[in-house]
Amino acid sequence: MTRLPDARYADVAVSPALRSKIEGYSDQGGLLGAFTYFFTVLETDDADLAATIASIPTDLFVTSALHDDAIDEADTWKADRKRRLNGHVSAGDLVYSNVVEAVAETPAEIDLRPTLAVVREIGTGQLAEETFDVTTATVDDAIARVEARGGVWGDLVAELVAATGSYSDAQLEYIRTIATNGLFVLTVIDDLADLPEDVENGVATLPLVCFNDDPDTYRSTAAVADAVLESDVPDRLEALLDRRRTAVDDAAAELWASLDRSDTTLITAAARALSWYCESNCSVPIAETVSPAQQREIRDRLTGDDRSTRRYIAEYVAELPVAIDADEIGAAVADLPDEPLVRTAIRLRHLETVVDESLHTTLEDALAELRTASTSN
């Protein structure tokens, strides 16, 4: 699929490469949408409203990413520069029309004005990028920059959930903490993996500020990557990200405890959000990521005895980047019908594969990417 408004712009002259990029950004932005969808449908039980609100962060992310590429990549397009600039900016504008349409379709009682303020923050943060200098910035400056680039998208999600009027101030703060810190972690990991590219483009990021050395003094980008790998930067980033992950875990525990909903209701809402992502947003068919053999294995393990189901869940939960009680999840799904449980498990595997292929989710992944870039130059 694509985030272009298909009904009116099916014949838009978008190159296959640009269309593929749009779909990739939609896959990533849809994760914000799925998070929003879950909390909306959990309290309103309104799938149409949840889908409308979930589309807003998804499409804003696609628009922002396309416009950002128009800035970052323009100098490399050379003779093709004008055409590709026009394609990226115009496609981004068309995707943004989805946002306008979604806002117009939102019920009058849902106040989206606070959300608009966060959208302005996102734009302001992008404008500030050119003024951020790695040679003068402190680590605190760089952390604030990550908040302005990554964490602010968590604020957007929190404000969209708040607009439904379904959660207390304390619960909204837990949601904000989960979203902003989770996105902070992913942004830092992505910056570490993209360090060579950022050095080439003169982009200052937290890993480079923590490095505390001028990249221009090194003979090559590969030499900078080598030096970063050999420095204390990975350990410093790991300590910082551990604190953020702890904040996510603590907020999630407090939020779940505060929600007056059964485990079955929570899992059902999660399954509906996952269904929205896989069927209405994701560009990658499930069959491409979870083979028929893998689907059969999942089905066999989840439709066997209780021990088999719990073992499968424990193995899956152990792979997740946040702390979740596998026993609680196992007990909650024990009485669920087999078919919805199997379908949800397959979609989870699909989501996991799509995420792994579109972005780095662990510091180990980012360091491996950095080592690869170092040895290939």
C-alpha positions in Angstrom: 0.0 0.0 0.0 1.0 3.7 0.0 0.1 6.7 2.1 -0.8 8.6 -1.1 -4.6 9.3 -1.0 -5.4 6.5 -3.5 -8.9 7.4 -4.4 -8.0 10.8 -5.8 -4.3 10.4 -6.8 -4.1 6.9 -8.2 -2.5 8.2 -11.3 0.1 10.4 -9.6 3.4 10.1 -11.4 5.5 8.8 -8.5 8.6 6.8 -9.4 8.8 3.2 -8.1 11.7 4.2 -5.9 9.8 7.0 -4.3 6.7 4.9 -3.9 8.8 2.3 -2.2 10.2 4.9 0.1 6.8 6.2 1.0 5.7 2.7 1.9 8.7 2.1 4.0 8.1 5.3 6.0 4.5 4.3 6.4 5.6 1.0 7.8 7.6 2.9 10.4 5.1 5.7 11.1 2.4 3.0 11.4 4.0 1.9 14.6 3.1 5.3 16.1 -0.4 4.8 14.7 -0.8 1.3 16.2 0.2 2.6 19.6 -2.4 5.4 19.3 -5.0 2.9 17.9 -4.6 0.6 20.9 -5.3 3.2 23.6 -8.1 4.7 21.5 -10.0 1.5 20.9 -9.3 0.2 24.4 -11.4 2.9 26.0 -13.8 3.9 23.1 -14.4 0.5 21.4 -14.8 2.6 18.3 -12.7 1.0 15.5 -13.4 3.8 13.0 -12.4 6.5 15.4 -9.3 4.6 16.4 -8.3 4.2 12.7 -8.9 7.9 12.0 -6.8 9.0 14.9 -4.1 6.4 14.2 -3.7 7.7 10.7 -2.6 11.1 11.9 0.8 10.3 13.4 1.4 7.8 10.6 0.9 10.3 7.8 2.6 13.1 9.6 5.7 10.9 10.0 5.7 10.0 6.3 5.3 13.7 5.3 8.1 14.7 7.7 10.4 12.0 6.5 9.9 12.8 2.8 10.5 16.5 3.4 13.6 15.7 5.6 15.0 13.6 2.7 14.5 16.5 0.3 16.8 18.5 2.5 19.4 15.8 3.4 19.7 14.1 0.0 19.3 17.0 -2.4 23.0 17.6 -2.8 23.5 14.0 -4.0 20.9 14.1 -6.7 23.0 16.3 -9.0 21.4 16.6 -12.5 18.2 14.9 -11.3 17.9 17.3 -8.4 14.9 19.4 -9.4 12.8 16.4 -10.4 13.5 14.4 -7.2 13.0 17.5 -5.0 9.7 18.1 -6.6 8.7 14.4 -6.2 9.6 14.3 -2.5 8.1 17.6 -1.5 4.9 17.1 -3.6 4.4 13.5 -2.4 4.9 14.7 1.2 2.2 17.4 0.6 -0.2 14.8 -0.8 0.3 12.5 2.2 -0.3 15.5 4.4 -3.7 15.9 2.8 -4.6 12.6 4.5 -4.0 14.4 7.9 -6.3 17.3 7.0 -9.0 14.8 5.9 -8.6 12.8 9.2 -8.9 15.9 11.3 -12.0 16.9 9.4 -13.5 13.4 10.1 -12.8 13.5 13.8 -15.9 14.1 16.0 -16.3 17.7 17.2 -16.0 16.8 20.8 -12.4 15.7 20.3 -10.1 18.7 20.7 -7.0 18.4 18.5 -5.6 21.8 19.2 -3.0 20.6 21.7 -1.9 18.1 19.0 -1.4 21.0 16.6 1.0 22.6 19.1 3.1 19.4 19.1 3.2 19.4 15.3 4.6 22.9 15.5 7.3 21.6 17.9 8.2 18.9 15.3 8.6 21.6 12.6 10.5 23.9 14.9 12.9 21.1 15.9 13.6 20.4 12.2 14.4 24.0 11.6 16.8 24.0 14.5 19.0 21.2 13.0 21.2 23.5 11.0 22.1 25.5 14.2 23.3 22.5 16.1 27.1 22.3 16.1 28.9 19.1 17.3 32.1 21.0 18.2 30.3 23.3 20.7 27.3 21.2 21.9 27.3 19.5 25.3 25.9 16.1 26.0 22.9 17.8 27.6 22.4 19.8 24.4 22.6 16.6 22.4 20.0 14.8 24.6 17.7 17.8 24.2 18.2 17.6 20.5 17.2 13.9 20.5 14.1 14.8 22.5 13.2 17.4 19.8 13.8 15.0 17.0 12.5 11.7 18.4 10.8 12.1 21.8 8.5 14.8 20.5 6.7 12.2 18.4 5.8 10.5 21.7 4.3 13.8 22.8 2.2 13.8 19.6 0.9 10.3 20.3 0.1 11.2 23.9 -1.8 14.3 22.9 -3.9 12.3 20.4 -4.8 9.8 23.1 -5.6 12.6 25.5 -8.0 14.1 22.9 -10.3 11.1 23.4 -10.9 12.2 27.0 -10.7 8.6 28.1 -7.7 8.7 30.5 -6.8 10.4 33.7 -3.9 12.8 33.9 -1.7 10.2 35.6 -2.5 7.6 33.0 -1.7 10.1 30.2 1.6 10.8 31.8 2.4 7.1 31.9 1.5 6.9 28.2 3.7 10.0 27.5 6.6 8.5 29.4 6.4 5.2 27.5 6.1 6.8 24.1 8.7 9.6 24.5 11.4 7.4 26.1 10.8 4.5 23.7 11.3 6.9 20.8 14.3 8.4 22.4 15.9 5.0 22.6 15.2 4.2 19.0 16.4 7.6 17.8 19.8 7.2 19.6 20.2 3.7 18.3 19.4 4.9 14.7 21.9 7.8 15.1 24.6 5.4 16.1 24.0 3.1 13.2 23.9 6.1 10.8 27.0 7.7 12.2 29.1 7.4 9.0 26.4 9.0 7.0 25.9 11.8 9.5 29.6 12.5 9.5 29.6 12.8 5.7 26.6 15.2 5.9 27.9 17.2 8.8 25.0 16.2 11.0 25.6 16.5 14.8 24.1 13.7 16.8 24.4 12.4 20.4 26.9 9.6 19.6 29.2 12.2 18.0 28.8 14.7 20.9 29.6 11.9 23.3 32.7 11.1 21.2 34.0 14.5 22.1 36.4 14.7 19.2 36.3 16.7 16.0 35.5 14.3 13.1 37.3 16.6 10.7 40.6 15.7 12.3 40.4 12.1 11.1 41.6 10.9 7.7 38.3 9.3 6.7 34.8 8.5 7.9 35.8 4.9 8.5 38.5 6.2 10.8 35.9 8.1 12.8 33.7 5.0 13.0 36.7 2.9 14.2 37.6 5.5 16.9 34.0 5.6 18.1 33.9 1.9 18.4 37.1 1.8 20.4 36.0 4.6 22.7 33.7 4.7 25.7 30.8 6.0 23.6 29.0 2.6 23.3 29.1 2.1 27.1 27.9 5.7 27.8 25.1 5.3 25.4 24.1 1.9 26.8 23.9 3.4 30.3 21.8 6.3 29.1 19.4 3.9 27.2 19.1 1.6 30.2 17.8 4.5 32.2 15.2 5.3 29.5 14.2 1.6 29.2 13.7 1.5 33.0 11.5 4.5 32.8 9.4 2.8 30.1 9.1 -0.4 32.1 8.1 1.4 35.3 5.5 3.6 33.5 4.1 0.5 31.7 3.7 -1.3 35.0 2.0 1.6 36.6 -0.3 2.1 33.6 -1.4 -1.5 33.4 -2.1 -1.5 37.2 -4.3 1.6 36.8 -6.4 0.4 33.9 -9.7 -1.0 35.0 -9.7 -3.6 32.2 -9.3 -7.4 32.2 -6.3 -9.0 30.7 -8.5 -10.4 28.0 -9.8 -6.9 27.1 -6.2 -5.5 27.0 -5.1 -8.4 24.8 -8.1 -8.0 22.5 -7.4 -4.2 22.1 -3.8 -5.1 21.2 -4.9 -7.6 18.7 -7.2 -5.0 17.0 -4.4 -2.5 16.9 -2.1 -5.1 15.4 -4.8 -6.0 12.8 -5.1 -2.4 11.8 -1.4 -2.1 11.3 -1.0 -5.3 9.3 -4.1 -5.1 7.2 -4.6 -1.3 6.7 -1.2 0.2 6.9 1.7 -2.2 6.4 3.0 -2.4 2.8 4.5 -5.9 3.4 2.2 -8.9 3.1 2.3 -11.3 6.0 3.2 -14.2 3.7 6.5 -12.5 2.8 7.7 -12.5 6.4 6.1 -15.5 8.0 6.3 -18.5 5.8 3.6 -21.2 5.6 5.9 -23.5 7.5 6.4 -20.9 10.3 2.7 -20.3 10.4 2.1 -24.0 10.8 4.6 -24.2 13.6 3.0 -21.3 15.5 -0.4 -22.9 15.1 0.8 -26.3 16.3 2.4 -24.7 19.4 -0.5 -22.5 20.3 -3.2 -25.1 19.7 -1.5 -27.8 21.7 -1.7 -28.2 25.5 -1.4 -25.4 28.0 2.3 -26.1 28.5 3.1 -25.7 24.8 1.3 -22.4 24.7 3.0 -21.0 27.8 6.4 -22.1 26.5 5.8 -20.3 23.2 4.8 -17.1 25.0 7.8 -17.3 27.4 10.2 -17.6 24.5 8.6 -14.7 22.6 8.4 -12.4 25.6 12.1 -13.2 26.4 13.0 -11.6 23.0 11.2 -8.3 23.7 13.2 -5.2 24.6 10.9 -4.4 27.6 10.1 -6.3 30.7 6.9 -8.3 30.5 5.6 -11.0 32.8 5.3 -14.1 30.6 3.3 -16.0 33.3 0.7 -13.2 33.4 0.4 -13.1 29.6 0.2 -16.9 29.5 -2.6 -17.0 32.1 -4.5 -14.2 30.2 -4.5 -16.0 26.9 -5.1 -19.5 28.2 -8.9 -19.1 27.7 -8.8 -17.2 24.4 -10.1 -19.1 21.3 -7.4 -20.8 19.3 -7.9 -19.1 16.0 -7.7 -15.4 17.2 -4.7 -16.3 19.3 -2.9 -18.0 16.4 -3.8 -15.1 14.0 -2.4 -12.6 16.5 0.8 -14.5 17.1 1.4 -14.7 13.3 0.8 -10.9 13.0 3.2 -10.3 15.9 5.9 -12.3 14.1 5.2 -10.3 10.9 5.5 -7.0 12.8 8.7 -8.1 14.4 10.2 -8.9 11.0 9.0 -5.6 9.4 10.5 -3.6 12.3 13.8 -5.4 12.2 14.1 -4.8 8.5 13.2 -1.1 8.7 15.0 0.2 11.7 17.6 -0.8 14.3 16.0 -1.7 17.7 19.0 -2.6 19.9 22.4 -1.0 20.5 24.0 -4.3 19.5 22.3 -4.0 16.0 23.6 -0.4 15.7 27.2 -1.4 16.7 27.1 -4.2 14.2 26.0 -1.8 11.4 28.8 0.6 12.4 31.4 -2.2 12.3 30.2 -3.2 8.9 30.4 0.4 7.7 33.9 0.7 9.2 35.3 -2.4 7.5 33.7 -1.6 4.1 35.4 1.7 3.7 
